[in-house]
Amino acid sequence: MSPTDPDANHNQEHGSTHHHAPLVHKATDTKGYQRTLLLSFVIITAYMIIEAIGGWLTGSLALLSDAGHMLSDSIALGATLLAFKIGEKAATHQKTFGYKRFEILVAGVNGATLVIIALMIFYEAIKRFDTPPEIATQSMLIIATIGMLVNILVAWLMHRGSHSGGHSHAHTDSHSSKHSEAQDNQQPANLNMQSAYLHVLSDLLGSVAAIIAALLMIGFGWVWADAAASVIVALLILVSGYRVVRDSVHILMEGTPKGMHLLDIEQEILSHPEVKKIHDLHVWSITSGLNALSCHVVVDGDMRISQASVLIYELEQRLQTLGINHATIQVESLMHPQTTTHSDALVCDISSFDATNTDSHAGHHH
């Protein structure tokens, strides 16, 4: 390539654009999650039927609400398992990131069902405070105790599975391998598994509340204890559901991943001696534990494509230590028109984007 070639000069000035970092940190294998979910689904569904019959026979709202919650557990576990299966589908021209985000959609639906269930229990409990029905407390105690043991088993299986079920397949060189252990320790919980786990955990709390209510009715004759226990469980379910919905919406809105700060990322990139400025920085999650970044970095003077490639590779390694697995980095010179007309804002304001503007960087001139 001749140094006097206009195209060569342009390429040297603009650097290497939209270079994609391979997913070297991890491509999560969800087979372990799926085995855990399938076993949990079978156990929960079987006992849900038993508890529903027991709640109907004993007249206990605490048992019926717990059985209804177990039904939502069963649906949630099945939907979560389906989400992992769909998430394994390869990327296509229409779905360039594949179907990984389907897991977040299911997590959001699971969270929303928790909120709905909590509101239904509130409604029924309020009615029962006024007119408490006759309850077969001893049968209620037996069924609730068995339900608690079942939920403890399933919660233990899911807790263990959430820590060992997803394995990371890393393909890094010796330079980046030193960070792998630290990165593994920093990995957030899979939101899809977390939402299903919260379903089971809140159901476990429901069984505990039903046991306490039965004991209070047997020991003190407090017939209102059944409805009171249901209210307490509903509050716990409501909080869990809200948190899952909140986290799901944050990911779907492409918010900055939890635990990450743009200023920290900016400082990490600017610490490279060849980087003078950074702008148009975007960081988001594709799905739980799979974070992406795009940005423009400005260098001083012309830079050949080979030099820009080395710079991008080095930046990718730095970003991987922060938990960012997929990077798209554009290199620009200080004299590039796009740089000289750009503000110093770290985050790009795309609200002024004009689709009719034929400029190659329309909407980024501030």
Secondary structure, DSSP 4 states (H G I P E B T S, - for coil): --TT-HHHHHHHHH-S-SEEPP--S---B-HHHHHHHHHHHHHHHHHHHHHHHHHHHHT-HHHHHHHHHHHHHHHHHHHHHHHHHHHTSPP-SS-TTTTTTHHHHHHHHHHHHHHHHHHHHHHHHHHHHHSPPP--HHHHHHHHHHHHHHHHHHHHHHHHHHHHS-B------HHHHTTHHHHHHHPPPPHHHHHHHHHHHHHHHHHHHHHHHHHHHHHH--TTHHHHHHHHHHHHHHHHHHHHHHHHHHHHTTPPPTT--HHHHHHHHHTSTTEEEEEEEEEEEEETTEEEEEEEEEESS---HHHHHHHHHHHHHHHHTTT--EEEEEEEETTSHHHHTS-S-SS--GGG--TT--STTTT---
